[in-house]
Amino acid sequence: MENAELKVLTVSQAGILTSILGRIIPEAGKMPSAGSLGITAFFDKVLDTAPHQRKFILGGITQLEILSWRQHEAPFTDLSDGDKDALLSEMETDEKEFFSLLVRITYNGYYTDQKVFAAMGWELPDESGYKVPVFDEDVLDQVKERGSIFVDIKD
């Protein structure tokens, strides 16, 4: 991700976040990891349009990097997957607001990505949108025959 593309995240924060995303949703079979899809750019757009969420995400990224240096004397991006997972588990317990928001934005970005749609075998709409079948009013015949089930109260 180039500097010009980032509006809120620094290049360093974007790198850490990409590494985090790869652990929240790792690659599994035909499903790509969240870190490999550009979900970091999605996060940057969310943080740009929802500044009230910045303190949680940016503060959480900073706290995670501090923990990484304290416990492993290395940046988060250089840790093994197991060490990353352990730190993220610690953050899940200690920084609930950060972690909850992190997961929610990650899932929103991931499950709206066209590559994920394709990997799941979902058909994407064309330019005109989804094709909705014409409604068959005959399915209402039983309801119409039954008549009103409510009592009409008049003054």
Phi and psi in radians as a Rosetta constraint file:
Dihedral C 1 N 2 CA 2 C 2 CIRCULARHARMONIC -1.452 0.35
Dihedral N 2 CA 2 C 2 N 3 CIRCULARHARMONIC 2.724 0.35
Dihedral C 2 N 3 CA 3 C 3 CIRCULARHARMONIC -0.959 0.35
Dihedral N 3 CA 3 C 3 N 4 CIRCULARHARMONIC -0.693 0.35
Dihedral C 3 N 4 CA 4 C 4 CIRCULARHARMONIC -1.096 0.35
Dihedral N 4 CA 4 C 4 N 5 CIRCULARHARMONIC -0.482 0.35
Dihedral C 4 N 5 CA 5 C 5 CIRCULARHARMONIC -1.371 0.35
Dihedral N 5 CA 5 C 5 N 6 CIRCULARHARMONIC -0.410 0.35
Dihedral C 5 N 6 CA 6 C 6 CIRCULARHARMONIC -1.500 0.35
Dihedral N 6 CA 6 C 6 N 7 CIRCULARHARMONIC 2.294 0.35
Dihedral C 6 N 7 CA 7 C 7 CIRCULARHARMONIC -1.882 0.35
Dihedral N 7 CA 7 C 7 N 8 CIRCULARHARMONIC -0.557 0.35
Dihedral C 7 N 8 CA 8 C 8 CIRCULARHARMONIC -2.048 0.35
Dihedral N 8 CA 8 C 8 N 9 CIRCULARHARMONIC -0.894 0.35
Dihedral C 8 N 9 CA 9 C 9 CIRCULARHARMONIC -1.276 0.35
Dihedral N 9 CA 9 C 9 N 10 CIRCULARHARMONIC 2.499 0.35
Dihedral C 9 N 10 CA 10 C 10 CIRCULARHARMONIC -1.397 0.35
Dihedral N 10 CA 10 C 10 N 11 CIRCULARHARMONIC 2.923 0.35
Dihedral C 10 N 11 CA 11 C 11 CIRCULARHARMONIC -1.061 0.35
Dihedral N 11 CA 11 C 11 N 12 CIRCULARHARMONIC -0.706 0.35
Dihedral C 11 N 12 CA 12 C 12 CIRCULARHARMONIC -1.105 0.35
Dihedral N 12 CA 12 C 12 N 13 CIRCULARHARMONIC -0.836 0.35
Dihedral C 12 N 13 CA 13 C 13 CIRCULARHARMONIC -1.061 0.35
Dihedral N 13 CA 13 C 13 N 14 CIRCULARHARMONIC -0.704 0.35
Dihedral C 13 N 14 CA 14 C 14 CIRCULARHARMONIC -1.095 0.35
Dihedral N 14 CA 14 C 14 N 15 CIRCULARHARMONIC -0.688 0.35
Dihedral C 14 N 15 CA 15 C 15 CIRCULARHARMONIC -1.130 0.35
Dihedral N 15 CA 15 C 15 N 16 CIRCULARHARMONIC -0.753 0.35
Dihedral C 15 N 16 CA 16 C 16 CIRCULARHARMONIC -1.129 0.35
Dihedral N 16 CA 16 C 16 N 17 CIRCULARHARMONIC -0.797 0.35
Dihedral C 16 N 17 CA 17 C 17 CIRCULARHARMONIC -1.072 0.35
Dihedral N 17 CA 17 C 17 N 18 CIRCULARHARMONIC -0.728 0.35
Dihedral C 17 N 18 CA 18 C 18 CIRCULARHARMONIC -1.043 0.35
Dihedral N 18 CA 18 C 18 N 19 CIRCULARHARMONIC -0.708 0.35
Dihedral C 18 N 19 CA 19 C 19 CIRCULARHARMONIC -1.149 0.35
Dihedral N 19 CA 19 C 19 N 20 CIRCULARHARMONIC -0.701 0.35
Dihedral C 19 N 20 CA 20 C 20 CIRCULARHARMONIC -1.084 0.35
Dihedral N 20 CA 20 C 20 N 21 CIRCULARHARMONIC -0.810 0.35
Dihedral C 20 N 21 CA 21 C 21 CIRCULARHARMONIC -1.050 0.35
Dihedral N 21 CA 21 C 21 N 22 CIRCULARHARMONIC -0.633 0.35
Dihedral C 21 N 22 CA 22 C 22 CIRCULARHARMONIC -1.142 0.35
Dihedral N 22 CA 22 C 22 N 23 CIRCULARHARMONIC -0.377 0.35
Dihedral C 22 N 23 CA 23 C 23 CIRCULARHARMONIC -1.624 0.35
Dihedral N 23 CA 23 C 23 N 24 CIRCULARHARMONIC -0.532 0.35
Dihedral C 23 N 24 CA 24 C 24 CIRCULARHARMONIC -1.191 0.35
Dihedral N 24 CA 24 C 24 N 25 CIRCULARHARMONIC -0.779 0.35
Dihedral C 24 N 25 CA 25 C 25 CIRCULARHARMONIC -2.262 0.35
Dihedral N 25 CA 25 C 25 N 26 CIRCULARHARMONIC 1.585 0.35
Dihedral C 25 N 26 CA 26 C 26 CIRCULARHARMONIC -1.340 0.35
Dihedral N 26 CA 26 C 26 N 27 CIRCULARHARMONIC 2.858 0.35
Dihedral C 26 N 27 CA 27 C 27 CIRCULARHARMONIC -1.082 0.35
Dihedral N 27 CA 27 C 27 N 28 CIRCULARHARMONIC 2.394 0.35
Dihedral C 27 N 28 CA 28 C 28 CIRCULARHARMONIC -2.551 0.35
Dihedral N 28 CA 28 C 28 N 29 CIRCULARHARMONIC 1.890 0.35
Dihedral C 28 N 29 CA 29 C 29 CIRCULARHARMONIC 1.063 0.35
Dihedral N 29 CA 29 C 29 N 30 CIRCULARHARMONIC -2.171 0.35
Dihedral C 29 N 30 CA 30 C 30 CIRCULARHARMONIC -1.468 0.35
Dihedral N 30 CA 30 C 30 N 31 CIRCULARHARMONIC -0.101 0.35
Dihedral C 30 N 31 CA 31 C 31 CIRCULARHARMONIC -1.491 0.35
Dihedral N 31 CA 31 C 31 N 32 CIRCULARHARMONIC 2.180 0.35
Dihedral C 31 N 32 CA 32 C 32 CIRCULARHARMONIC -1.304 0.35
Dihedral N 32 CA 32 C 32 N 33 CIRCULARHARMONIC 2.806 0.35
Dihedral C 32 N 33 CA 33 C 33 CIRCULARHARMONIC -1.350 0.35
Dihedral N 33 CA 33 C 33 N 34 CIRCULARHARMONIC 2.690 0.35
Dihedral C 33 N 34 CA 34 C 34 CIRCULARHARMONIC -1.130 0.35
Dihedral N 34 CA 34 C 34 N 35 CIRCULARHARMONIC -0.525 0.35
Dihedral C 34 N 35 CA 35 C 35 CIRCULARHARMONIC -1.235 0.35
Dihedral N 35 CA 35 C 35 N 36 CIRCULARHARMONIC -0.342 0.35
Dihedral C 35 N 36 CA 36 C 36 CIRCULARHARMONIC -1.644 0.35
Dihedral N 36 CA 36 C 36 N 37 CIRCULARHARMONIC -0.022 0.35
Dihedral C 36 N 37 CA 37 C 37 CIRCULARHARMONIC -1.794 0.35
Dihedral N 37 CA 37 C 37 N 38 CIRCULARHARMONIC -0.077 0.35
Dihedral C 37 N 38 CA 38 C 38 CIRCULARHARMONIC 1.497 0.35
Dihedral N 38 CA 38 C 38 N 39 CIRCULARHARMONIC 0.364 0.35
Dihedral C 38 N 39 CA 39 C 39 CIRCULARHARMONIC -1.147 0.35
Dihedral N 39 CA 39 C 39 N 40 CIRCULARHARMONIC -0.382 0.35
Dihedral C 39 N 40 CA 40 C 40 CIRCULARHARMONIC -1.055 0.35
Dihedral N 40 CA 40 C 40 N 41 CIRCULARHARMONIC -0.703 0.35
Dihedral C 40 N 41 CA 41 C 41 CIRCULARHARMONIC -1.129 0.35
Dihedral N 41 CA 41 C 41 N 42 CIRCULARHARMONIC -0.649 0.35
Dihedral C 41 N 42 CA 42 C 42 CIRCULARHARMONIC -1.066 0.35
Dihedral N 42 CA 42 C 42 N 43 CIRCULARHARMONIC -0.788 0.35
Dihedral C 42 N 43 CA 43 C 43 CIRCULARHARMONIC -1.007 0.35
Dihedral N 43 CA 43 C 43 N 44 CIRCULARHARMONIC -0.791 0.35
Dihedral C 43 N 44 CA 44 C 44 CIRCULARHARMONIC -1.058 0.35
Dihedral N 44 CA 44 C 44 N 45 CIRCULARHARMONIC -0.703 0.35
Dihedral C 44 N 45 CA 45 C 45 CIRCULARHARMONIC -1.149 0.35
Dihedral N 45 CA 45 C 45 N 46 CIRCULARHARMONIC -0.722 0.35
Dihedral C 45 N 46 CA 46 C 46 CIRCULARHARMONIC -1.070 0.35
Dihedral N 46 CA 46 C 46 N 47 CIRCULARHARMONIC -0.815 0.35
Dihedral C 46 N 47 CA 47 C 47 CIRCULARHARMONIC -1.185 0.35
Dihedral N 47 CA 47 C 47 N 48 CIRCULARHARMONIC -0.503 0.35
Dihedral C 47 N 48 CA 48 C 48 CIRCULARHARMONIC -1.227 0.35
Dihedral N 48 CA 48 C 48 N 49 CIRCULARHARMONIC -0.674 0.35
Dihedral C 48 N 49 CA 49 C 49 CIRCULARHARMONIC -1.596 0.35
Dihedral N 49 CA 49 C 49 N 50 CIRCULARHARMONIC -0.238 0.35
Dihedral C 49 N 50 CA 50 C 50 CIRCULARHARMONIC -2.271 0.35
Dihedral N 50 CA 50 C 50 N 51 CIRCULARHARMONIC 1.252 0.35
Dihedral C 50 N 51 CA 51 C 51 CIRCULARHARMONIC -1.056 0.35
Dihedral N 51 CA 51 C 51 N 52 CIRCULARHARMONIC -0.386 0.35
Dihedral C 51 N 52 CA 52 C 52 CIRCULARHARMONIC -1.154 0.35
Dihedral N 52 CA 52 C 52 N 53 CIRCULARHARMONIC -0.273 0.35
Dihedral C 52 N 53 CA 53 C 53 CIRCULARHARMONIC -1.637 0.35
Dihedral N 53 CA 53 C 53 N 54 CIRCULARHARMONIC -0.160 0.35
Dihedral C 53 N 54 CA 54 C 54 CIRCULARHARMONIC -1.058 0.35
Dihedral N 54 CA 54 C 54 N 55 CIRCULARHARMONIC -0.760 0.35
Dihedral C 54 N 55 CA 55 C 55 CIRCULARHARMONIC -1.058 0.35
Dihedral N 55 CA 55 C 55 N 56 CIRCULARHARMONIC -0.598 0.35
Dihedral C 55 N 56 CA 56 C 56 CIRCULARHARMONIC -1.264 0.35
Dihedral N 56 CA 56 C 56 N 57 CIRCULARHARMONIC -0.860 0.35
Dihedral C 56 N 57 CA 57 C 57 CIRCULARHARMONIC -1.228 0.35
Dihedral N 57 CA 57 C 57 N 58 CIRCULARHARMONIC -0.896 0.35
Dihedral C 57 N 58 CA 58 C 58 CIRCULARHARMONIC -1.146 0.35
Dihedral N 58 CA 58 C 58 N 59 CIRCULARHARMONIC -0.691 0.35
Dihedral C 58 N 59 CA 59 C 59 CIRCULARHARMONIC -1.140 0.35
Dihedral N 59 CA 59 C 59 N 60 CIRCULARHARMONIC -0.688 0.35
Dihedral C 59 N 60 CA 60 C 60 CIRCULARHARMONIC -1.159 0.35
Dihedral N 60 CA 60 C 60 N 61 CIRCULARHARMONIC -0.708 0.35
Dihedral C 60 N 61 CA 61 C 61 CIRCULARHARMONIC -1.084 0.35
Dihedral N 61 CA 61 C 61 N 62 CIRCULARHARMONIC -0.772 0.35
Dihedral C 61 N 62 CA 62 C 62 CIRCULARHARMONIC -1.095 0.35
Dihedral N 62 CA 62 C 62 N 63 CIRCULARHARMONIC -0.790 0.35
Dihedral C 62 N 63 CA 63 C 63 CIRCULARHARMONIC -1.094 0.35
Dihedral N 63 CA 63 C 63 N 64 CIRCULARHARMONIC -0.697 0.35
Dihedral C 63 N 64 CA 64 C 64 CIRCULARHARMONIC -1.119 0.35
Dihedral N 64 CA 64 C 64 N 65 CIRCULARHARMONIC -0.719 0.35
Dihedral C 64 N 65 CA 65 C 65 CIRCULARHARMONIC -1.167 0.35
Dihedral N 65 CA 65 C 65 N 66 CIRCULARHARMONIC -0.676 0.35
Dihedral C 65 N 66 CA 66 C 66 CIRCULARHARMONIC -1.091 0.35
Dihedral N 66 CA 66 C 66 N 67 CIRCULARHARMONIC -0.799 0.35
Dihedral C 66 N 67 CA 67 C 67 CIRCULARHARMONIC -1.038 0.35
Dihedral N 67 CA 67 C 67 N 68 CIRCULARHARMONIC -0.717 0.35
Dihedral C 67 N 68 CA 68 C 68 CIRCULARHARMONIC -1.064 0.35
Dihedral N 68 CA 68 C 68 N 69 CIRCULARHARMONIC -0.776 0.35
Dihedral C 68 N 69 CA 69 C 69 CIRCULARHARMONIC -1.198 0.35
Dihedral N 69 CA 69 C 69 N 70 CIRCULARHARMONIC -0.688 0.35
Dihedral C 69 N 70 CA 70 C 70 CIRCULARHARMONIC -1.155 0.35
Dihedral N 70 CA 70 C 70 N 71 CIRCULARHARMONIC -0.752 0.35
Dihedral C 70 N 71 CA 71 C 71 CIRCULARHARMONIC -1.561 0.35
Dihedral N 71 CA 71 C 71 N 72 CIRCULARHARMONIC -0.474 0.35
Dihedral C 71 N 72 CA 72 C 72 CIRCULARHARMONIC -2.226 0.35
Dihedral N 72 CA 72 C 72 N 73 CIRCULARHARMONIC -0.075 0.35
Dihedral C 72 N 73 CA 73 C 73 CIRCULARHARMONIC 0.926 0.35
Dihedral N 73 CA 73 C 73 N 74 CIRCULARHARMONIC 0.706 0.35
Dihedral C 73 N 74 CA 74 C 74 CIRCULARHARMONIC -2.725 0.35
Dihedral N 74 CA 74 C 74 N 75 CIRCULARHARMONIC 2.725 0.35
Dihedral C 74 N 75 CA 75 C 75 CIRCULARHARMONIC -1.194 0.35
Dihedral N 75 CA 75 C 75 N 76 CIRCULARHARMONIC 2.668 0.35
Dihedral C 75 N 76 CA 76 C 76 CIRCULARHARMONIC -0.949 0.35
Dihedral N 76 CA 76 C 76 N 77 CIRCULARHARMONIC -0.711 0.35
Dihedral C 76 N 77 CA 77 C 77 CIRCULARHARMONIC -1.116 0.35
Dihedral N 77 CA 77 C 77 N 78 CIRCULARHARMONIC -0.370 0.35
Dihedral C 77 N 78 CA 78 C 78 CIRCULARHARMONIC -1.621 0.35
Dihedral N 78 CA 78 C 78 N 79 CIRCULARHARMONIC -0.077 0.35
Dihedral C 78 N 79 CA 79 C 79 CIRCULARHARMONIC -1.339 0.35
Dihedral N 79 CA 79 C 79 N 80 CIRCULARHARMONIC 2.797 0.35
Dihedral C 79 N 80 CA 80 C 80 CIRCULARHARMONIC -1.225 0.35
Dihedral N 80 CA 80 C 80 N 81 CIRCULARHARMONIC 2.805 0.35
Dihedral C 80 N 81 CA 81 C 81 CIRCULARHARMONIC -1.012 0.35
Dihedral N 81 CA 81 C 81 N 82 CIRCULARHARMONIC -0.684 0.35
Dihedral C 81 N 82 CA 82 C 82 CIRCULARHARMONIC -1.109 0.35
Dihedral N 82 CA 82 C 82 N 83 CIRCULARHARMONIC -0.743 0.35
Dihedral C 82 N 83 CA 83 C 83 CIRCULARHARMONIC -1.186 0.35
Dihedral N 83 CA 83 C 83 N 84 CIRCULARHARMONIC -0.675 0.35
Dihedral C 83 N 84 CA 84 C 84 CIRCULARHARMONIC -1.065 0.35
Dihedral N 84 CA 84 C 84 N 85 CIRCULARHARMONIC -0.807 0.35
Dihedral C 84 N 85 CA 85 C 85 CIRCULARHARMONIC -1.072 0.35
Dihedral N 85 CA 85 C 85 N 86 CIRCULARHARMONIC -0.693 0.35
Dihedral C 85 N 86 CA 86 C 86 CIRCULARHARMONIC -1.118 0.35
Dihedral N 86 CA 86 C 86 N 87 CIRCULARHARMONIC -0.753 0.35
Dihedral C 86 N 87 CA 87 C 87 CIRCULARHARMONIC -1.160 0.35
Dihedral N 87 CA 87 C 87 N 88 CIRCULARHARMONIC -0.694 0.35
Dihedral C 87 N 88 CA 88 C 88 CIRCULARHARMONIC -1.152 0.35
Dihedral N 88 CA 88 C 88 N 89 CIRCULARHARMONIC -0.641 0.35
Dihedral C 88 N 89 CA 89 C 89 CIRCULARHARMONIC -1.105 0.35
Dihedral N 89 CA 89 C 89 N 90 CIRCULARHARMONIC -0.696 0.35
Dihedral C 89 N 90 CA 90 C 90 CIRCULARHARMONIC -1.114 0.35
Dihedral N 90 CA 90 C 90 N 91 CIRCULARHARMONIC -0.737 0.35
Dihedral C 90 N 91 CA 91 C 91 CIRCULARHARMONIC -1.139 0.35
Dihedral N 91 CA 91 C 91 N 92 CIRCULARHARMONIC -0.636 0.35
Dihedral C 91 N 92 CA 92 C 92 CIRCULARHARMONIC -1.047 0.35
Dihedral N 92 CA 92 C 92 N 93 CIRCULARHARMONIC -0.646 0.35
Dihedral C 92 N 93 CA 93 C 93 CIRCULARHARMONIC -1.386 0.35
Dihedral N 93 CA 93 C 93 N 94 CIRCULARHARMONIC -0.779 0.35
Dihedral C 93 N 94 CA 94 C 94 CIRCULARHARMONIC -1.551 0.35
Dihedral N 94 CA 94 C 94 N 95 CIRCULARHARMONIC -0.475 0.35
Dihedral C 94 N 95 CA 95 C 95 CIRCULARHARMONIC -2.203 0.35
Dihedral N 95 CA 95 C 95 N 96 CIRCULARHARMONIC 1.138 0.35
Dihedral C 95 N 96 CA 96 C 96 CIRCULARHARMONIC -1.009 0.35
Dihedral N 96 CA 96 C 96 N 97 CIRCULARHARMONIC -0.766 0.35
Dihedral C 96 N 97 CA 97 C 97 CIRCULARHARMONIC -1.111 0.35
Dihedral N 97 CA 97 C 97 N 98 CIRCULARHARMONIC -0.775 0.35
Dihedral C 97 N 98 CA 98 C 98 CIRCULARHARMONIC -1.034 0.35
Dihedral N 98 CA 98 C 98 N 99 CIRCULARHARMONIC -0.894 0.35
Dihedral C 98 N 99 CA 99 C 99 CIRCULARHARMONIC -1.159 0.35
Dihedral N 99 CA 99 C 99 N 100 CIRCULARHARMONIC -0.706 0.35
Dihedral C 99 N 100 CA 100 C 100 CIRCULARHARMONIC -1.081 0.35
Dihedral N 100 CA 100 C 100 N 101 CIRCULARHARMONIC -0.809 0.35
Dihedral C 100 N 101 CA 101 C 101 CIRCULARHARMONIC -1.154 0.35
Dihedral N 101 CA 101 C 101 N 102 CIRCULARHARMONIC -0.715 0.35
Dihedral C 101 N 102 CA 102 C 102 CIRCULARHARMONIC -0.993 0.35
Dihedral N 102 CA 102 C 102 N 103 CIRCULARHARMONIC -0.855 0.35
Dihedral C 102 N 103 CA 103 C 103 CIRCULARHARMONIC -1.160 0.35
Dihedral N 103 CA 103 C 103 N 104 CIRCULARHARMONIC -0.750 0.35
Dihedral C 103 N 104 CA 104 C 104 CIRCULARHARMONIC -1.080 0.35
Dihedral N 104 CA 104 C 104 N 105 CIRCULARHARMONIC -0.810 0.35
Dihedral C 104 N 105 CA 105 C 105 CIRCULARHARMONIC -1.167 0.35
Dihedral N 105 CA 105 C 105 N 106 CIRCULARHARMONIC -0.684 0.35
Dihedral C 105 N 106 CA 106 C 106 CIRCULARHARMONIC -1.033 0.35
Dihedral N 106 CA 106 C 106 N 107 CIRCULARHARMONIC -0.859 0.35
Dihedral C 106 N 107 CA 107 C 107 CIRCULARHARMONIC -1.116 0.35
Dihedral N 107 CA 107 C 107 N 108 CIRCULARHARMONIC -0.703 0.35
Dihedral C 107 N 108 CA 108 C 108 CIRCULARHARMONIC -1.063 0.35
Dihedral N 108 CA 108 C 108 N 109 CIRCULARHARMONIC -0.787 0.35
Dihedral C 108 N 109 CA 109 C 109 CIRCULARHARMONIC -1.191 0.35
Dihedral N 109 CA 109 C 109 N 110 CIRCULARHARMONIC -0.723 0.35
Dihedral C 109 N 110 CA 110 C 110 CIRCULARHARMONIC -1.175 0.35
Dihedral N 110 CA 110 C 110 N 111 CIRCULARHARMONIC -0.892 0.35
Dihedral C 110 N 111 CA 111 C 111 CIRCULARHARMONIC -1.442 0.35
Dihedral N 111 CA 111 C 111 N 112 CIRCULARHARMONIC 0.162 0.35
Dihedral C 111 N 112 CA 112 C 112 CIRCULARHARMONIC -2.018 0.35
Dihedral N 112 CA 112 C 112 N 113 CIRCULARHARMONIC 0.083 0.35
Dihedral C 112 N 113 CA 113 C 113 CIRCULARHARMONIC -1.420 0.35
Dihedral N 113 CA 113 C 113 N 114 CIRCULARHARMONIC 2.361 0.35
Dihedral C 113 N 114 CA 114 C 114 CIRCULARHARMONIC -1.091 0.35
Dihedral N 114 CA 114 C 114 N 115 CIRCULARHARMONIC -0.563 0.35
Dihedral C 114 N 115 CA 115 C 115 CIRCULARHARMONIC -1.161 0.35
Dihedral N 115 CA 115 C 115 N 116 CIRCULARHARMONIC -0.621 0.35
Dihedral C 115 N 116 CA 116 C 116 CIRCULARHARMONIC -1.230 0.35
Dihedral N 116 CA 116 C 116 N 117 CIRCULARHARMONIC -0.743 0.35
Dihedral C 116 N 117 CA 117 C 117 CIRCULARHARMONIC -0.952 0.35
Dihedral N 117 CA 117 C 117 N 118 CIRCULARHARMONIC -0.857 0.35
Dihedral C 117 N 118 CA 118 C 118 CIRCULARHARMONIC -1.118 0.35
Dihedral N 118 CA 118 C 118 N 119 CIRCULARHARMONIC -0.736 0.35
Dihedral C 118 N 119 CA 119 C 119 CIRCULARHARMONIC -1.106 0.35
Dihedral N 119 CA 119 C 119 N 120 CIRCULARHARMONIC -0.541 0.35
Dihedral C 119 N 120 CA 120 C 120 CIRCULARHARMONIC -1.486 0.35
Dihedral N 120 CA 120 C 120 N 121 CIRCULARHARMONIC -0.092 0.35
Dihedral C 120 N 121 CA 121 C 121 CIRCULARHARMONIC 1.395 0.35
Dihedral N 121 CA 121 C 121 N 122 CIRCULARHARMONIC 0.302 0.35
Dihedral C 121 N 122 CA 122 C 122 CIRCULARHARMONIC -1.410 0.35
Dihedral N 122 CA 122 C 122 N 123 CIRCULARHARMONIC 2.461 0.35
Dihedral C 122 N 123 CA 123 C 123 CIRCULARHARMONIC -1.482 0.35
Dihedral N 123 CA 123 C 123 N 124 CIRCULARHARMONIC 2.254 0.35
Dihedral C 123 N 124 CA 124 C 124 CIRCULARHARMONIC -1.535 0.35
Dihedral N 124 CA 124 C 124 N 125 CIRCULARHARMONIC 2.522 0.35
Dihedral C 124 N 125 CA 125 C 125 CIRCULARHARMONIC -1.229 0.35
Dihedral N 125 CA 125 C 125 N 126 CIRCULARHARMONIC 2.665 0.35
Dihedral C 125 N 126 CA 126 C 126 CIRCULARHARMONIC -1.454 0.35
Dihedral N 126 CA 126 C 126 N 127 CIRCULARHARMONIC -2.962 0.35
Dihedral C 126 N 127 CA 127 C 127 CIRCULARHARMONIC -1.046 0.35
Dihedral N 127 CA 127 C 127 N 128 CIRCULARHARMONIC -0.494 0.35
Dihedral C 127 N 128 CA 128 C 128 CIRCULARHARMONIC -1.474 0.35
Dihedral N 128 CA 128 C 128 N 129 CIRCULARHARMONIC -0.091 0.35
Dihedral C 128 N 129 CA 129 C 129 CIRCULARHARMONIC 1.700 0.35
Dihedral N 129 CA 129 C 129 N 130 CIRCULARHARMONIC -2.961 0.35
Dihedral C 129 N 130 CA 130 C 130 CIRCULARHARMONIC -1.297 0.35
Dihedral N 130 CA 130 C 130 N 131 CIRCULARHARMONIC 2.548 0.35
Dihedral C 130 N 131 CA 131 C 131 CIRCULARHARMONIC -1.543 0.35
Dihedral N 131 CA 131 C 131 N 132 CIRCULARHARMONIC 2.064 0.35
Dihedral C 131 N 132 CA 132 C 132 CIRCULARHARMONIC -1.816 0.35
Dihedral N 132 CA 132 C 132 N 133 CIRCULARHARMONIC 2.211 0.35
Dihedral C 132 N 133 CA 133 C 133 CIRCULARHARMONIC -1.130 0.35
Dihedral N 133 CA 133 C 133 N 134 CIRCULARHARMONIC 2.632 0.35
Dihedral C 133 N 134 CA 134 C 134 CIRCULARHARMONIC -1.130 0.35
Dihedral N 134 CA 134 C 134 N 135 CIRCULARHARMONIC 2.376 0.35
Dihedral C 134 N 135 CA 135 C 135 CIRCULARHARMONIC -1.231 0.35
Dihedral N 135 CA 135 C 135 N 136 CIRCULARHARMONIC 2.299 0.35
Dihedral C 135 N 136 CA 136 C 136 CIRCULARHARMONIC -1.643 0.35
Dihedral N 136 CA 136 C 136 N 137 CIRCULARHARMONIC 1.853 0.35
Dihedral C 136 N 137 CA 137 C 137 CIRCULARHARMONIC -1.205 0.35
Dihedral N 137 CA 137 C 137 N 138 CIRCULARHARMONIC -0.280 0.35
Dihedral C 137 N 138 CA 138 C 138 CIRCULARHARMONIC -1.078 0.35
Dihedral N 138 CA 138 C 138 N 139 CIRCULARHARMONIC -0.391 0.35
Dihedral C 138 N 139 CA 139 C 139 CIRCULARHARMONIC -1.191 0.35
Dihedral N 139 CA 139 C 139 N 140 CIRCULARHARMONIC -0.240 0.35
Dihedral C 139 N 140 CA 140 C 140 CIRCULARHARMONIC -1.613 0.35
Dihedral N 140 CA 140 C 140 N 141 CIRCULARHARMONIC -0.040 0.35
Dihedral C 140 N 141 CA 141 C 141 CIRCULARHARMONIC -0.974 0.35
Dihedral N 141 CA 141 C 141 N 142 CIRCULARHARMONIC -0.763 0.35
Dihedral C 141 N 142 CA 142 C 142 CIRCULARHARMONIC -1.070 0.35
Dihedral N 142 CA 142 C 142 N 143 CIRCULARHARMONIC -0.677 0.35
Dihedral C 142 N 143 CA 143 C 143 CIRCULARHARMONIC -1.203 0.35
Dihedral N 143 CA 143 C 143 N 144 CIRCULARHARMONIC -0.737 0.35
Dihedral C 143 N 144 CA 144 C 144 CIRCULARHARMONIC -1.110 0.35
Dihedral N 144 CA 144 C 144 N 145 CIRCULARHARMONIC -0.724 0.35
Dihedral C 144 N 145 CA 145 C 145 CIRCULARHARMONIC -1.158 0.35
Dihedral N 145 CA 145 C 145 N 146 CIRCULARHARMONIC -0.613 0.35
Dihedral C 145 N 146 CA 146 C 146 CIRCULARHARMONIC -1.144 0.35
Dihedral N 146 CA 146 C 146 N 147 CIRCULARHARMONIC -0.591 0.35
Dihedral C 146 N 147 CA 147 C 147 CIRCULARHARMONIC 1.439 0.35
Dihedral N 147 CA 147 C 147 N 148 CIRCULARHARMONIC -3.061 0.35
Dihedral C 147 N 148 CA 148 C 148 CIRCULARHARMONIC -1.190 0.35
Dihedral N 148 CA 148 C 148 N 149 CIRCULARHARMONIC 2.416 0.35
Dihedral C 148 N 149 CA 149 C 149 CIRCULARHARMONIC -1.887 0.35
Dihedral N 149 CA 149 C 149 N 150 CIRCULARHARMONIC 0.060 0.35
Dihedral C 149 N 150 CA 150 C 150 CIRCULARHARMONIC -1.824 0.35
Dihedral N 150 CA 150 C 150 N 151 CIRCULARHARMONIC 2.582 0.35
Dihedral C 150 N 151 CA 151 C 151 CIRCULARHARMONIC -1.511 0.35
Dihedral N 151 CA 151 C 151 N 152 CIRCULARHARMONIC 2.239 0.35
Dihedral C 151 N 152 CA 152 C 152 CIRCULARHARMONIC -1.532 0.35
Dihedral N 152 CA 152 C 152 N 153 CIRCULARHARMONIC 1.900 0.35
Dihedral C 152 N 153 CA 153 C 153 CIRCULARHARMONIC -1.678 0.35
Dihedral N 153 CA 153 C 153 N 154 CIRCULARHARMONIC 2.162 0.35
Dihedral C 153 N 154 CA 154 C 154 CIRCULARHARMONIC -2.049 0.35
Dihedral N 154 CA 154 C 154 N 155 CIRCULARHARMONIC 2.531 0.35
